[in-house]
Amino acid sequence: MDRDTNLRDFWQRDFWNSPIPNLKQSSLEEFRKAERLRKIKRDFTAINQAHQWEPYIFLKILNNTLLTLNLPNGYKGTGRKSVPLKEKIIIGCVKQYHLRGARRTVYHVKSAYNENYLKATNFSDNYFNRINDYINDPSLTPYIQKLITRLSEPLIQNENFFACDGTGFKESSGKRRYKDIRTDKEKKRSYTGLHAICGVNSHVIPYAIVAKGYEHDSKFFEELVLKTKEKFHIKEIYVDTAYHSKKHSFFCESLNIKLYVKPKENTVAKPMDYTSWKRDVIRYYEDAEQKEKRRYSLRANVEASFHMLKTVLSDFTRHKNHTARINELLLRVACHNIRCLILAYFHDKIDFPFDLDDSWRTSV
């Protein structure tokens, strides 16, 4: 018990109660444009190390992060003790990370149990049904949201510029890709929408919302920005035409955020109406004249985050009801953030306040 208390204190002292020393905040000139990716010299040594050892330290990062959230154990003092929320979330993340159905996930859950990440789990012949029940639990949703935000906090010093967008996930593996039907309102009803804001440097997602596939992106913009601003200092946000409105322009101006948004085709900036909305329109066209140095091209990073989610963690959902799909996609976002932390660790951008036992890196 003392060890867990000390571990929580050490984590909070490093990442949440004091700034990370000797880290320079990212500036406008440091960002690499999408048009110049071929000229970038990437550190493939760090990338190779991160991809090789990611499964080894995935559970360690997840477990130690959950310890800082002080989750309730769910036991009311009478009857049989229930599985704690912490263990339910770990089991859900294991299922999403290994891309398996509930039956094929039992082996990975058992492995986590043998490594002492799970203690209250009791296995039975039909244990796979319990895994599906955990993901279908609506009480998990707010805690998974907190986990997503907490996993992004180690990169606070690295992220000041964000991109926002929405995408869709198929509700079965046989349907067409979302990008092929995204303009068809009827077909979008059979997809589940994920709306997220991501950092353009590390692709980490500080906050995400899951909704029906037909709900418009713009209605979630303010919540995404406000939740992110609670932890991060936002300087600029890059969004597409779906977010172009006077309401969003005034909202970003009130928060002292510079908005880069692509205007609609019929947009006309009236000469006498010099408002924040008009300044956003003028900013976009002046930025377009910068060609390869333009800022708006950084919006492609949110598409890169969605590509990472869909290629590594699948582009369709397995569960049949909407509550389970919400938790399923949010758990994938949490897994995505852990992957971003691991890559940042091997690039020497962050350090973890717990022992990773680096001997395994040199023993092979």
C-alpha positions as CSV (number, residue, x, y, z in Angstrom):
1,M,0.0,0.0,0.0
2,D,2.8,2.4,0.9
3,R,4.5,1.6,-2.4
4,D,1.3,2.5,-4.4
5,T,1.0,5.8,-2.4
6,N,4.6,6.7,-3.1
7,L,4.2,5.9,-6.7
8,R,1.2,8.2,-7.0
9,D,3.0,11.0,-5.2
10,F,6.1,10.6,-7.5
11,W,4.0,10.6,-10.7
12,Q,2.0,13.7,-9.6
13,R,5.1,15.6,-8.5
14,D,6.8,15.0,-11.8
15,F,4.0,15.6,-14.3
16,W,1.2,17.5,-12.7
17,N,2.5,19.6,-9.8
18,S,5.6,21.1,-11.4
19,P,6.7,21.8,-14.9
20,I,9.1,19.5,-16.7
21,P,12.6,21.2,-16.6
22,N,14.8,21.9,-19.6
23,L,12.0,21.5,-22.1
24,K,11.7,24.2,-24.7
25,Q,8.1,25.0,-25.8
26,S,7.4,24.3,-29.5
27,S,7.4,27.4,-31.7
28,L,5.8,28.1,-35.1
29,E,9.0,27.5,-37.0
30,E,9.8,24.1,-35.5
31,F,6.8,22.4,-37.1
32,R,7.4,20.2,-40.2
33,K,5.0,20.8,-43.0
34,A,3.2,17.9,-44.7
35,E,4.6,18.9,-48.1
36,R,8.2,18.4,-46.8
37,L,7.9,15.0,-45.2
38,R,10.3,13.4,-47.7
39,K,13.1,15.8,-46.6
40,I,12.7,14.9,-42.9
41,K,15.4,12.8,-41.4
42,R,13.6,10.5,-39.0
43,D,15.1,8.8,-36.0
44,F,14.4,5.2,-37.0
45,T,16.4,3.8,-34.1
46,A,13.9,5.3,-31.7
47,I,10.9,4.3,-33.9
48,N,12.2,0.7,-34.1
49,Q,12.7,0.5,-30.3
50,A,9.3,2.0,-29.6
51,H,7.5,-0.5,-31.9
52,Q,9.4,-3.5,-30.6
53,W,9.0,-2.9,-26.9
54,E,5.6,-1.2,-26.9
55,P,3.7,-4.4,-25.8
56,Y,6.1,-4.8,-22.9
57,I,5.6,-1.4,-21.3
58,F,2.0,-0.8,-22.4
59,L,0.4,-2.3,-19.3
60,K,2.9,-0.7,-17.0
61,I,2.1,2.8,-18.3
62,L,-1.7,2.1,-18.2
63,N,-1.6,0.7,-14.6
64,N,0.5,3.5,-13.2
65,T,-1.6,6.2,-14.8
66,L,-4.8,4.6,-13.4
67,L,-3.3,4.7,-9.9
68,T,-3.2,8.5,-10.2
69,L,-6.9,8.8,-10.9
70,N,-8.0,7.3,-7.5
71,L,-10.9,5.4,-9.0
72,P,-13.6,4.0,-6.7
73,N,-13.5,0.2,-6.2
74,G,-17.3,0.0,-6.7
75,Y,-17.9,-2.1,-3.5
76,K,-20.8,-0.8,-1.3
77,G,-19.9,-2.9,1.8
78,T,-22.4,-5.7,1.4
79,G,-22.6,-8.8,-0.8
80,R,-20.0,-10.2,-3.1
81,K,-17.2,-7.7,-4.0
82,S,-17.3,-6.5,-7.6
83,V,-14.4,-6.0,-9.9
84,P,-12.9,-2.5,-9.3
85,L,-13.3,0.1,-12.1
86,K,-9.5,0.2,-12.5
87,E,-9.4,-3.5,-13.5
88,K,-12.4,-3.2,-15.8
89,I,-10.6,-0.4,-17.7
90,I,-7.4,-2.4,-17.9
91,I,-9.3,-5.4,-19.3
92,G,-11.1,-3.1,-21.8
93,C,-7.8,-1.6,-23.0
94,V,-6.2,-5.1,-23.3
95,K,-9.1,-6.1,-25.5
96,Q,-8.8,-3.1,-27.8
97,Y,-5.0,-3.2,-27.9
98,H,-4.8,-6.8,-29.0
99,L,-7.7,-6.5,-31.6
100,R,-9.4,-9.7,-30.5
101,G,-12.9,-10.8,-29.7
102,A,-13.8,-11.4,-26.1
103,R,-13.0,-15.2,-26.3
104,R,-9.5,-14.6,-27.7
105,T,-8.9,-11.8,-25.2
106,V,-9.1,-14.2,-22.2
107,Y,-5.5,-15.3,-22.7
108,H,-4.2,-11.7,-22.7
109,V,-6.3,-10.9,-19.6
110,K,-4.8,-14.0,-17.9
111,S,-1.3,-12.8,-18.8
112,A,-2.1,-9.4,-17.2
113,Y,-3.3,-11.3,-14.1
114,N,-0.1,-13.3,-13.9
115,E,1.9,-10.0,-14.1
116,N,0.0,-8.7,-11.0
117,Y,-1.9,-5.9,-12.9
118,L,-5.2,-7.6,-12.0
119,K,-6.0,-9.0,-8.6
120,A,-9.8,-9.2,-8.2
121,T,-10.5,-11.1,-11.4
122,N,-11.9,-14.6,-11.1
123,F,-11.7,-16.7,-14.3
124,S,-14.4,-19.1,-15.3
125,D,-15.4,-21.1,-18.4
126,N,-17.6,-18.3,-19.7
127,Y,-15.4,-15.5,-18.5
128,F,-15.5,-13.8,-22.0
129,N,-19.0,-12.7,-21.2
130,R,-17.7,-10.7,-18.3
131,I,-15.3,-8.9,-20.6
132,N,-18.2,-7.8,-22.8
133,D,-20.2,-6.7,-19.8
134,Y,-17.4,-4.5,-18.5
135,I,-17.2,-2.6,-21.9
136,N,-21.0,-2.3,-21.9
137,D,-20.9,-0.6,-18.5
138,P,-22.0,3.1,-18.9
139,S,-20.4,4.1,-15.5
140,L,-17.0,3.5,-17.1
141,T,-17.4,6.3,-19.7
142,P,-16.5,9.4,-17.5
143,Y,-13.5,7.6,-16.1
144,I,-12.2,6.6,-19.5
145,Q,-12.5,10.2,-20.5
146,K,-10.3,11.2,-17.5
147,L,-7.8,8.5,-18.4
148,I,-7.5,9.9,-21.9
149,T,-6.8,13.4,-20.6
150,R,-4.4,12.1,-17.9
151,L,-2.4,10.2,-20.6
152,S,-2.0,13.4,-22.6
153,E,-0.7,15.5,-19.7
154,P,3.0,14.4,-19.9
155,L,3.1,16.2,-23.3
156,I,1.8,19.5,-22.1
157,Q,5.1,21.2,-22.6
158,N,5.3,19.9,-26.2
159,E,1.9,20.9,-27.5
160,N,0.5,24.4,-28.1
161,F,-1.0,23.9,-31.6
162,F,-4.0,21.6,-32.2
163,A,-6.2,20.3,-35.0
164,C,-9.9,19.3,-34.6
165,D,-12.0,17.0,-36.8
166,G,-14.4,14.1,-36.7
167,T,-14.4,10.7,-38.4
168,G,-16.6,7.6,-38.5
169,F,-16.1,3.9,-37.6
170,K,-18.0,1.1,-39.3
171,E,-20.4,-0.9,-37.2
172,S,-19.4,-4.1,-38.9
173,S,-16.4,-5.3,-40.9
174,G,-18.2,-5.7,-44.2
175,K,-19.3,-2.1,-44.8
176,R,-17.5,0.5,-47.0
177,R,-14.9,2.8,-45.7
178,Y,-16.1,6.0,-44.0
179,K,-14.3,8.3,-46.4
180,D,-16.4,6.8,-49.3
181,I,-19.7,7.6,-47.7
182,R,-19.0,10.6,-45.5
183,T,-21.1,13.0,-47.6
184,D,-24.1,10.6,-47.6
185,K,-26.3,11.5,-44.6
186,E,-28.4,8.3,-44.8
187,K,-25.5,5.9,-44.9
188,K,-23.7,7.8,-42.1
189,R,-26.5,6.7,-39.8
190,S,-25.0,3.2,-39.7
191,Y,-21.6,4.5,-38.6
192,T,-20.3,5.7,-35.1
193,G,-18.7,9.1,-35.1
194,L,-15.5,10.0,-33.2
195,H,-14.8,13.7,-32.7
196,A,-11.4,14.5,-31.4
197,I,-8.8,17.3,-30.9
198,C,-5.2,16.3,-31.3
199,G,-1.7,17.9,-30.9
200,V,0.0,18.5,-34.2
201,N,3.4,17.6,-32.9
202,S,2.8,14.3,-31.1
203,H,-0.7,13.3,-32.4
204,V,-1.8,12.8,-28.8
205,I,-5.6,13.3,-28.2
206,P,-6.4,15.2,-25.0
207,Y,-10.2,14.8,-25.3
208,A,-12.6,12.9,-27.6
209,I,-16.3,12.5,-27.9
210,V,-18.2,9.6,-29.4
211,A,-21.6,10.2,-31.0
212,K,-24.0,9.0,-33.7
213,G,-22.5,9.0,-37.2
214,Y,-25.0,11.6,-38.5
215,E,-24.3,14.3,-35.8
216,H,-22.5,17.3,-37.2
217,D,-18.8,18.0,-36.3
218,S,-19.4,21.6,-35.3
219,K,-21.7,20.9,-32.3
220,F,-18.8,19.3,-30.4
221,F,-16.1,22.0,-31.2
222,E,-16.6,24.2,-28.1
223,E,-16.5,21.2,-25.6
224,L,-13.4,19.8,-27.2
225,V,-11.6,23.1,-27.0
226,L,-12.7,23.9,-23.4
227,K,-11.8,20.5,-22.1
228,T,-8.3,20.7,-23.7
229,K,-7.7,24.3,-22.5
230,E,-8.1,23.1,-18.9
231,K,-4.7,21.4,-19.2
232,F,-3.0,22.8,-22.3
233,H,-2.1,26.3,-23.5
234,I,-3.7,26.5,-26.9
235,K,-2.2,29.1,-29.3
236,E,-3.7,27.9,-32.6
237,I,-6.4,25.5,-33.8
238,Y,-6.7,24.2,-37.4
239,V,-10.1,23.0,-38.6
240,D,-11.9,22.4,-41.9
241,T,-15.0,24.0,-43.5
242,A,-17.4,22.1,-41.2
243,Y,-16.4,24.4,-38.3
244,H,-16.7,27.7,-40.2
245,S,-19.2,29.9,-38.4
246,K,-19.3,33.3,-36.7
247,K,-20.1,31.5,-33.4
248,H,-16.8,29.6,-33.4
249,S,-14.8,32.7,-34.5
250,F,-16.1,34.7,-31.6
251,F,-15.6,31.7,-29.2
252,C,-11.9,31.3,-30.2
253,E,-11.3,35.1,-30.0
254,S,-12.7,35.1,-26.4
255,L,-10.2,32.5,-25.5
256,N,-7.3,34.3,-27.3
257,I,-6.9,31.4,-29.7
258,K,-5.9,32.0,-33.3
259,L,-8.3,30.0,-35.5
260,Y,-7.3,28.7,-39.0
261,V,-10.5,27.6,-40.7
262,K,-11.2,27.0,-44.4
263,P,-14.1,29.2,-45.5
264,K,-17.1,27.9,-47.3
265,E,-17.3,28.4,-51.1
266,N,-20.0,31.1,-50.9
267,T,-18.3,33.1,-48.2
268,V,-18.1,36.8,-48.8
269,A,-16.2,39.1,-46.4
270,K,-18.1,42.4,-46.3
271,P,-15.8,45.5,-46.3
272,M,-17.5,47.2,-43.3
273,D,-17.9,44.1,-41.2
274,Y,-14.5,43.8,-39.6
275,T,-15.2,41.2,-36.9
276,S,-13.3,38.1,-35.7
277,W,-15.1,36.1,-38.3
278,K,-13.8,38.3,-41.1
279,R,-10.3,38.2,-39.6
280,D,-10.4,34.4,-39.8
281,V,-11.4,34.5,-43.4
282,I,-8.6,37.0,-44.3
283,R,-6.1,35.0,-42.2
284,Y,-6.9,31.8,-44.3
285,Y,-6.4,33.5,-47.6
286,E,-3.2,35.3,-46.5
287,D,-1.9,32.0,-45.2
288,A,-2.7,30.3,-48.5
289,E,-0.2,32.7,-50.2
290,Q,2.6,31.2,-48.1
291,K,2.5,28.0,-50.2
292,E,4.7,25.4,-48.6
293,K,5.1,27.4,-45.4
294,R,1.4,27.8,-44.8
295,R,0.0,27.1,-41.4
296,Y,-3.3,25.5,-42.4
297,S,-1.5,22.4,-43.8
298,L,-0.9,21.4,-40.1
299,R,-4.6,20.3,-40.0
300,A,-3.5,17.1,-41.7
301,N,-2.1,15.9,-38.4
302,V,-5.6,15.2,-37.1
303,E,-6.2,13.0,-40.2
304,A,-2.9,11.3,-39.3
305,S,-4.2,10.6,-35.8
306,F,-7.3,9.0,-37.2
307,H,-5.2,7.0,-39.6
308,M,-3.1,5.7,-36.7
309,L,-6.3,4.7,-34.8
310,K,-7.9,2.9,-37.8
311,T,-4.9,1.1,-39.1
312,V,-3.3,0.0,-35.8
313,L,-6.5,-0.4,-33.7
314,S,-9.1,-1.2,-36.5
315,D,-11.7,0.9,-38.3
316,F,-14.8,-0.9,-37.2
317,T,-16.5,-1.6,-33.9
318,R,-17.4,-5.0,-32.6
319,H,-20.2,-4.3,-30.1
320,K,-23.9,-4.1,-31.0
321,N,-25.2,-1.3,-28.8
322,H,-24.2,2.3,-28.7
323,T,-23.1,2.4,-25.0
324,A,-20.6,-0.3,-25.6
325,R,-19.4,1.4,-28.8
326,I,-18.8,4.6,-26.9
327,N,-16.5,2.8,-24.4
328,E,-14.9,0.8,-27.1
329,L,-13.8,3.8,-29.1
330,L,-12.7,5.8,-26.1
331,L,-10.6,2.8,-24.9
332,R,-8.9,2.9,-28.4
333,V,-8.1,6.6,-27.9
334,A,-6.5,5.7,-24.5
335,C,-4.5,3.0,-26.2
336,H,-3.5,5.5,-28.9
337,N,-2.3,8.0,-26.3
338,I,-0.2,5.3,-24.6
339,R,1.5,4.6,-28.0
340,C,2.2,8.3,-28.4
341,L,3.8,8.4,-24.9
342,I,6.0,5.4,-25.7
343,L,7.2,7.0,-28.9
344,A,7.9,10.3,-27.1
345,Y,9.8,8.3,-24.4
346,F,12.1,6.6,-27.0
347,H,12.7,10.0,-28.7
348,D,13.9,11.3,-25.2
349,K,11.1,13.9,-25.1
350,I,9.7,12.7,-21.8
351,D,10.6,10.4,-18.9
352,F,8.4,8.3,-16.8
353,P,8.3,8.6,-13.0
354,F,8.5,4.9,-12.5
355,D,11.0,2.2,-13.2
356,L,10.8,0.7,-16.7
357,D,13.8,-1.7,-16.0
358,D,15.8,-0.6,-19.1
359,S,17.9,-3.8,-19.0
360,W,15.5,-5.4,-21.5
361,R,16.5,-2.8,-24.1
362,T,20.1,-4.0,-24.2
363,S,19.7,-7.7,-23.5
364,V,18.6,-8.6,-27.0
